[in-house]
Amino acid sequence: MPDSIEQLAEHKLIILHLVQKMGIALSNSEICQFLLSKNYMDYFSVQQYLAELTEAGWLEKTKEQNNTRYTLTDEGEDVVNYFINRISAEVKNEIGIYVRENSKRIRAEYAVTANYFPELNGDFLVKCSLCDDAGATLMEINVSVVSKAQALQVCRNWRKHVNQYYRSFLSALAEDTTEKNR
């Protein structure tokens, strides 16, 4: 039997509230993992609701390589704040627990990004970044490489050694080189 209008609205509000409480972009898989583990809805409904929420302008969808992430728009924030009482206290509590238990892990996964994009001339542009816990960019590097294999290697190295690169680069930038240049 199809869901009632109230259930459809609550399901969409649950998604909006989950993204709101996490406070950062959530991947499609993170959203599905939570909703399916709690049996709130099935996979196909989640995908339909995400598309409808994006189309309504309440979620913003971004793609990075094979990962789709969703963030709450200002309009989405207004909607969830206005209709928050339509979500049961039990569901709000479960969302709160999930956020507390997984926020640090998810933020750490999003703190280091490395992606590559093909350019018209056949080269690849590699974009690497490091963000703090609040999502502010600490360091961002864009470099052009000549092959996809090289782009993949740069991405792997960035993810594996980002802390070392950040320290080295910052030390080199902060070093006083006036004596060396004379």
Backbone as a ProteinNet text record, in pm:
[ID]
protein_1_A
[PRIMARY]
MPDSIEQLAEHKLIILHLVQKMGIALSNSEICQFLLSKNYMDYFSVQQYLAELTEAGWLEKTKEQNNTRYTLTDEGEDVVNYFINRISAEVKNEIGIYVRENSKRIRAEYAVTANYFPELNGDFLVKCSLCDDAGATLMEINVSVVSKAQALQVCRNWRKHVNQYYRSFLSALAEDTTEKNR
[TERTIARY]
85.4	0	90	57.9	141	139.4	248.7	259.2	158.2	112	21.7	100.7	29.5	93.1	175.7	124	196.2	327.3	324.8	446.1	548	502.7	592.3	660.4	580	635	734.7	700	791	921.7	913.5	1034.4	1128	1071.3	1153.9	1212.1	1133.3	1182.1	1293.4	1284.5	1389.4	1521.2	1517.1	1638.3	1693.5	1607	1651.1	1711.1	1646.2	1693.6	1827.3	1845.2	1971.9	2085.7	2066.7	2169.1	2192.5	2083.9	2096	2177.7	2147	2215.4	2363.2	2395.3	2535	2615	2554.7	2620.7	2724	2739.1	2829.8	2759.8	2818.9	2763.9	2768	2658.3	2650.9	2643.8	2715.1	2711.6	2579.9	2547.7	2429.2	2438.6	2555.8	2570.1	2553.9	2602.1	2584.1	2435.6	2364.9	2222	2149.1	2178.1	2113.3	2147	2274	2316.9	2233	2216	2137.7	1991.1	1929.3	1786	1750.7	1834.5	1806.5	1832.3	1934.5	1963.4	1851.7	1779.9	1668.3	1534.2	1537.3	1415.4	1313.1	1361.4	1270.3	1208.3	1286.2	1237.4	1329.4	1285.1	1367.6	1457.4	1554	1655.5	1593	1495.2	1436.6	1360.3	1296.3	1227.5	1328.2	1440.7	1544.6	1591.6	1618.6	1666.6	1562.4	1436.1	1327.6	1317.3	1322.3	1310.3	1428.6	1549.5	1666.3	1651.4	1603.9	1582.3	1475.7	1367.6	1259.6	1304.2	1380.6	1429.6	1528.7	1608.2	1702.2	1626.1	1528.5	1447.8	1370.7	1327.1	1253.4	1346.3	1478.5	1574	1603.4	1569.2	1591.7	1722.5	1772	1904.2	1983.2	2112.6	2200.9	2286.3	2293.7	2364.8	2495.3	2606.5	2735.1	2795.7	2871.2	2935.7	3085.3	3156.3	3301.9	3338.2	3393.3	3423.8	3300.5	3306.4	3193.5	3111.7	3122.1	3055.8	2960.5	2836.3	2736.9	2711.5	2720.6	2699.2	2583.2	2516.9	2402.2	2424.7	2393.3	2396	2260	2227.9	2101.7	2112.1	2013.4	2009.5	1943.3	1947.3	1879.7	1729.8	1672	1528.5	1499.8	1590.2	1574.8	1583.4	1674.5	1688.5	1558.1	1500.3	1373.1	1262.3	1254.8	1150.2	1163.3	1283.3	1300.2	1277.1	1320.2	1295.7	1146.8	1074.6	931	850	890.6	812.7	877.8	974.4	1049.3	956.3	844.4	751.6	680.5	693.8	633.1	719	841.7	929.5	915.6	894.9	875.4	1000.6	981.1	1092.2	1187.9	1135	1218.8	1312.8	1260.4	1342.5	1447.5	1407	1502.8	1614.7	1579.8	1678.8	1773.9	1720.8	1806	1899.8	1852.4	1937.3	2047.5	2011.1	2109.9	2218.5	2179.7	2276.1	2367.6	2309.9	2388.7	2490.8	2448.7	2538.6	2652.9	2621.1	2724.9	2825.5	2775.9	2862.5	2941.8	2896.2	2958	3012	2982.9	3022.7	3173.4	3248.9	3394.5	3451.4	3403.5	3450.2	3416	3293.6	3250.4	3327.2	3345.6	3422.9	3566.8	3624.8	3761.9	3770.3	3670.3	3668	3659.1	3587.2	3569	3678.5	3762.9	3867.3	3975.2	4000.1	4104.1	4037.5	4050.9	3994.3	4101.6	4089.2	4178.7	4098.8	4083.7	4006.9	4081.3	4053.3	4114.7	4007.7	4039	3945.8	4021	3968	4035.1	4024.6	4130.1	4131.2	4122.9	4088.7	4070.9	4198.7	4313.8	4440.3	4491.6	4415.4	4455.4	4521.6	4561.7	4619.2	4507.1	4545.9	4448.6	4477.5	4374.2	4387.6	4358.2	4452	4434.6	4410.8	4301.3	4266.6	4272.6	4359.6	4377.9	4349.5	4281.2	4255.5	4255.3	4276.1	4273.2	4189	4090.8	4001.3	4009.9	3974.3	3970.5	3835.7	3812.8	3689.8	3565.1	3579.1	3463.8	3439	3524.8	3507.7	3582.3	3655.5	3732.3	3856.8	3887.3	4002.5	4132	4219.1	4351.6	4453.3	4437.4	4532.2	4461.8	4489.3	4433.2	4539.1	4558.5	4658.6	4592.9	4616.2	4572.3	4696.8	4709.9	4827.6	4784.3	4849.6	4821.9	4923.7	4874.2	4961.5	4929	5018.9	5006.3	4928.4	4899.8	4828.9	4731.5	4635.9	4539.5	4610.5	4706.9	4783.2	4854.9	4912.9	4982.2	4881.9	4765.5	4661.4	4617.4	4597	4558.4	4666.3	4792.9	4903.4	4911.6	4892.5	4894.4	4781.5	4663.5	4550	4579.8	4633.4	4667.2	4771.5	4876.5	4982.1	4929	4843.2	4787.2	4710.4	4622.3	4541.7	4628.5	4734	4819	4914.8	4965.6	5071.9	5034.5	4907.6	4865.6	4923.9	4931.3	4984.6	5131.5	5207.7	5349.1	5362.9	5283.9	5290.1	5253.1	5149	5103.1	5211.6	5269.9	5376.8	5496	5539.8	5656.4	5631.2	5517.1	5485	5472.5	5404.8	5388.9	5523.5	5607.6	5742.3	5822.2	5815.1	5888.9	5837.7	5709	5651.8	5684.7	5691.1	5713.7	5862.2	5948.6	6092.5	6140.9	6226.9	6285.8	6402.1	6386.6	6488	6568.7	6554.9	6625.1	6776.8	6828	6973	7024.8	6944.1	6985.4	6993.6	6910.5	6903.7	7010.5	7089.2	7189	7318.7
-117.9	0	124.3	222.7	343.4	419.6	489.5	569.9	684.5	724	837.8	966.5	1073.4	1204.6	1242.7	1213.6	1245.6	1167.7	1040.4	958.6	1009.1	1045.1	1098.5	1225.4	1312.2	1437.6	1408.9	1315.1	1282.9	1223.7	1136.8	1076.3	1182.8	1278.1	1385.6	1472.3	1497.9	1577.4	1504.2	1371.4	1292.8	1312.1	1306.4	1327	1467.1	1566.8	1705.1	1722.9	1664.9	1679.4	1608.6	1492.3	1420.3	1506.2	1563.4	1647.6	1772.3	1829.2	1947.9	1917.2	1807.9	1774.4	1741.6	1678.7	1644.7	1772	1870.3	1999.7	2004.5	1897.1	1893.6	1817.4	1823.4	1748	1599.5	1531.3	1387.4	1316.9	1206.9	1130.3	1054.1	1019.8	938	810.5	748.7	622.7	641	753.1	778.4	795	868.9	889.7	755.8	678	546.8	454.3	453	364.4	388.1	514.3	544.8	504.9	550.9	530.1	382.3	308.1	166	85.7	123.5	50.2	65.6	176.1	200.2	157.7	106.2	64.1	176.6	297.6	410.4	409	365.6	359.3	268.7	234	148.8	235.3	168.9	237.6	323.5	268.7	340.9	464.4	454.2	571.8	679.1	638.3	734.9	810.5	737	801.6	896.8	855.3	940.8	1067.6	1052.8	1168.4	1263.6	1208.6	1294.2	1376.1	1311.1	1382.3	1491.1	1460	1557.3	1673.4	1643.3	1748.4	1839.3	1781	1859.9	1946.7	1887.6	1961.7	2076.3	2054.2	2158.9	2270.2	2246.5	2347.4	2342	2230.4	2217.1	2146.4	2069.9	2008.9	2050.7	2065.8	2092.1	1968.2	1924.9	1803	1840.1	1780.8	1799.9	1663	1653.6	1527.1	1546	1451.1	1444.1	1302	1282.8	1150.9	1062.3	956	862.9	886.6	1003.8	1031.5	1149.4	1130.4	1237.1	1279.6	1409.5	1462.5	1561.6	1569.5	1659	1754.2	1880.2	1980.4	2046.7	2096.3	2164.3	2307.7	2352.1	2491.3	2575.6	2706.8	2794.4	2766.5	2741.1	2708.7	2576.3	2479.6	2350.7	2365	2451.5	2480	2539	2632	2693.2	2588.4	2501.2	2398.8	2304.6	2252.2	2155.8	2223.8	2348.3	2419.1	2443.8	2474.8	2503.7	2376.9	2264.2	2140.8	2036.8	2077.5	1983.4	1902	1960.1	1888.7	1773.1	1761.5	1650.3	1522.8	1537.1	1421.1	1374.7	1244.7	1192.2	1213	1222.4	1239.8	1121.2	1001.4	881.5	891.9	936.2	948.8	1059.3	1170.9	1279.8	1230.8	1150.5	1095.2	1001.1	915.1	823.3	898.5	1007.2	1090.8	1153.8	1203.9	1263	1164.8	1041.8	937.7	906.5	892.6	863.4	974	1097.1	1211.3	1209.3	1190.1	1185.5	1072.8	957.1	840.5	843.5	917.5	910.7	1042.7	1151.3	1282.9	1295.6	1251.2	1264.4	1184.4	1062.4	977.6	1039.3	1086.6	1144.5	1272.5	1355.7	1480.1	1449.7	1346.9	1309.9	1262.1	1188	1140.8	1257.1	1362.4	1477.1	1581	1567.4	1667.2	1662.7	1546.2	1529.7	1486.2	1569.8	1535	1542	1454.3	1453.5	1400.7	1483.3	1447	1491.5	1428.3	1469.2	1484.9	1569.5	1602.4	1608.9	1547.6	1556.7	1699.2	1743.2	1874.2	1856.5	1963.2	1956.9	1916.8	1952.7	1923	1780.9	1699.5	1562.7	1545	1654.8	1648.7	1626.2	1614.3	1598.8	1702.7	1767.2	1861.7	1786.3	1789.7	1723.8	1832.8	1819.8	1914.8	1841.8	1889.4	1829.2	1934.6	1894.3	1991.3	1923.7	2007.1	1967	2068.9	2022.2	2110.9	2081.1	2181.8	2159.8	2099.3	2079.9	2016.5	2096	2226.3	2310.5	2318.2	2254.4	2255.8	2367.3	2449.3	2557.6	2500.3	2549.8	2500.2	2546.8	2450.8	2480.7	2492.3	2406.2	2403.1	2345.3	2404.5	2354.1	2366.7	2259.2	2257.8	2206	2275.2	2231.2	2213.4	2097.4	2069.8	1995.9	2029.4	1963.3	1852.5	1733.7	1619.7	1564.6	1481.3	1440.1	1310.8	1234.3	1107.9	1079.4	993	950.4	871.7	790.1	712	804.6	911.8	1008.8	1080.8	1113.6	1180.1	1090.5	963	868	856.3	854	842.5	965.7	1084.6	1208.2	1204.2	1160.2	1151	1053.9	936.6	838	893.7	954.8	1009.3	1120.6	1206.6	1315.5	1259.5	1164.5	1107.2	1038.3	972.4	895.2	983	1091	1169.1	1316.1	1347.7	1487.6	1562.4	1499.1	1568.6	1605.6	1515	1541.6	1655.1	1651.5	1756.3	1892.6	1893.3	2019.2	2080.7	1999.4	2049.2	2099.8	2022.7	2060.3	2189.4	2198.3	2315.5	2440	2425.6	2539.2	2583.4	2487.9	2521.7	2594.8	2545.4	2610	2750.7	2770.5	2903.6	3000.2	2949.4	3035	3060.6	2989.6	3003.3	3140	3199.4	3328.4	3300.6	3336.1	3307	3430.8	3540.8	3663.5	3645.1	3571.9	3551.4	3460	3359.8	3264.4	3329.2	3429.9	3492.8	3600.7	3633.7	3740.6	3692.1
0	0	0	-82.9	-88.7	43.5	67.8	189.5	185.2	302.5	310.7	286.4	261	239.7	362.1	482.7	605	613.9	575.5	578.4	476.3	356.8	254.5	304.9	366	419.2	530.6	620.4	730.7	678.9	579.5	523.7	466.1	394.6	338.5	450.3	552.8	666.7	742.1	749.8	815.9	741.1	608.9	529.2	552.4	546	567.3	706.7	806.7	945	965.4	903.4	912.4	856.4	739.5	678.2	763.4	817.4	903.2	1028.6	1096.3	1221.5	1199.2	1085.7	1058.9	1035	972.9	955.6	844.2	770.1	655.3	542.9	424.1	311.5	344.2	314.5	336.3	201.9	190.8	66.8	57.4	-65.1	-89.7	-7.8	-3.3	70.1	220.6	276.2	420.2	453.5	369.5	392.3	385.1	281.3	265.9	381.4	421.3	529.8	655.1	692.7	812.1	793.6	683.7	663.6	647.3	576.2	556.1	683	759.8	883.5	986	978.9	1071.3	1012.4	889.7	819.6	806.3	789.9	771	631.9	533.4	396	315.5	195.3	109.2	20.6	-41.7	-123	-233	-303.8	-416.7	-370.4	-256.2	-200.5	-162	-102	-64.2	-187.7	-296.1	-418.3	-475.9	-471.7	-520.5	-435.5	-303.9	-214.5	-230.2	-245	-265.1	-393.4	-499.2	-626.1	-609.4	-541.1	-521.4	-431.7	-327.3	-237.6	-309.4	-398.4	-478	-576.8	-643.9	-741.7	-675.5	-552.7	-479	-432	-437	-392.3	-243.7	-178.9	-34.9	-2.8	-99.3	-90.5	-214.4	-195.3	-308.2	-330.3	-455.8	-492.3	-562.3	-515.6	-582.3	-608.6	-718.3	-753.9	-757.1	-698.5	-702.8	-738.1	-855.9	-909.4	-896.8	-819.1	-807.4	-681.8	-622.9	-496.1	-512.1	-472	-473.3	-329.6	-305.9	-171	-171.5	-57.1	-42.5	74.6	51.4	157.6	164.1	280.5	303.7	253.4	175.6	131.5	240.5	225	321.2	324.6	207.3	201.2	272	252.8	320.5	471.1	515.4	658.9	714.1	640.8	683.7	692	592.6	589.3	707.8	731.9	841	976.5	990.7	1116.5	1139.7	1033.6	1045.5	1076.8	1015.5	1029.9	1121.4	1202.1	1286.2	1377.3	1417.9	1507	1437.3	1305.7	1231.2	1239.3	1289.8	1307.5	1451.1	1469.3	1604.7	1689.3	1819.7	1913.4	1904.1	1883.1	1871.9	1751.6	1637.8	1516.8	1536.7	1593.9	1620.1	1712.3	1811.2	1902.9	1829.8	1742.2	1666.6	1572.7	1513.1	1427.8	1512.6	1629.9	1719.8	1760	1790.1	1826.6	1708.4	1589.4	1470.7	1444.2	1457.9	1434.8	1536	1664.2	1767.8	1742.5	1701.7	1683.5	1553	1452.5	1320.1	1267.2	1333.9	1284	1265.6	1362.9	1356.2	1239	1222.4	1112.6	976.8	962.3	834.8	805.8	906.2	886.4	845.7	905.7	871.1	726.3	681.4	543	444.9	482.2	393.4	408.8	511.6	535.6	428.9	374.2	272.6	142	39.7	-89.7	-197.1	-292.6	-408.7	-527.5	-627.6	-745.6	-870	-979.8	-1105.4	-1212.8	-1310.4	-1416.3	-1548.8	-1654.6	-1784.4	-1839.7	-1903.9	-1967.3	-2118.4	-2190	-2334.5	-2407.9	-2354.3	-2421.3	-2394.3	-2324.1	-2294.5	-2159.7	-2097.1	-1962.5	-1860.6	-1734	-1626	-1519.2	-1470.8	-1360.6	-1231.9	-1137.2	-1007.9	-903.8	-829.5	-723.5	-590.1	-502.9	-370.8	-265.4	-158.6	-52	84.5	184.7	324.6	398.2	473.5	548.2	697.4	777.3	922.1	960.5	1090.5	1138	1105.2	1089.3	1057.5	907.2	827.8	683.6	612.5	688	626.8	559.8	441.5	366.8	430.8	464.6	517.9	404.3	303.9	193.3	71.8	-43.6	-167.9	-276.2	-350.7	-456.5	-583.6	-693.2	-825.4	-910	-970.6	-1051.3	-1178.3	-1288.8	-1415.7	-1436.9	-1474	-1501.3	-1639.9	-1692.9	-1832.4	-1855.8	-1751	-1773.2	-1659.6	-1689.1	-1587.9	-1478.2	-1515.9	-1417	-1319.8	-1374.1	-1288.9	-1197.8	-1251.4	-1171.7	-1056.2	-1084.1	-979.2	-872.7	-915.1	-819.2	-731.1	-789.5	-710.3	-607.5	-648.9	-555.5	-442	-474.2	-370.6	-273.9	-328.8	-243.4	-153.7	-207.3	-128	-9.5	-36	72.4	177.6	133	224.1	304.2	245.4	307.9	331.3	335.7	341.3	460.9	576.8	694.5	676.2	620.2	591.8	489.9	383.2	280.7	340.1	421.3	480.4	568.8	657.9	745.8	664.8	567.2	486	408.4	347.3	266	353.8	467.8	558.3	614.6	650.9	700.3	593.5	470.6	361.5	335.4	341.4	318.8	431.5	553.5	670.1	695.9	626.5	647.4	599.2	675.7	637.8	543.3	419.4	317.1	276.4	350.4	311.2	316.5	415.7	425.9	314.7	279.9	176.5	38.7	15.5	-116.2	-136.1	-38.2	-51.3	-102
[MASK]
++++++++++++++++++++++++++++++++++++++++++++++++++++++++++++++++++++++++++++++++++++++++++++++++++++++++++++++++++++++++++++++++++++++++++++++++++++++++++++++++++++++++++++++++++++++

